[in-house]
Amino acid sequence: MSDDDKTVRGGLRARTRLAVQAEIVATAMRLFLENGFEATTMEQIAYEIGISRRSLFRYFGTKEDIVLGDHAESGRSLRALLEARPAEEPPWDALRAALKALVDALPYSSEDFLRITTMLHASPSLRGRQLEKRQQWVDLLVPDVTRRLGDPADPMTESRARALVACALACSDVALETWVRSEGTVDMVQVFDEAVAAVRG
């Protein structure tokens, strides 16, 4: 087999795996929203898709991984959105714009996003894993914010950037939680701005 043939077959396998993962996520999310996250089992998900439980575990080790599996990819998307902002834009403004663009690009209707987010906040295990993965976002965003703060050679600049990014993400979480509690009636961007204003004094 030639190297070109191996490349084609490798690419096909990768695309097939991504397609199966997407089907698993779509099916699992439907079951989670219909029956509740805690009440839905991996066995039920596998049965609904038509694969064995063992096959399901080759793609996702836990239910939490199914829900939050794309969280790391969202972090990379957020980093790209931040890096695409004008170089002279202040860090708070750049982070605000990048976070808003990320939410606007979500592949869900407002109603489905509300249901998914409500589910996330209602499950302690999901919430814990989400916070764990959110730390990865901090690591991804700090380099760009450090550059925006100037003097990256100063070790304190990175510390300031890390604190700023952590605060911005915390304000984003507050805005999302407030939106969920209001059942989607408040303006998330306004709540975020008010939270940032409170942090900045």
Buried (B, 14 or more C-beta within 10 A) or exposed (E): EEEEEEEEEEEEEEEEEEEBBEBBBEBBBEBBBEEEBBEBEBEBBBEBBEBEEEEBEEBBEEBBBBBBBBBEEBBEBBBBBBBEBEEEBEBBEBBBBBBBBBBEEEEEEEEEBBBBBBBBBEBEEBEEBBEEBBEBBBEBBBBBBBBBBEEEEEEEBBEBBBEBBBBBBBBBBBBBEBBBEEEBEBEBBEBBBBBBEEBEE
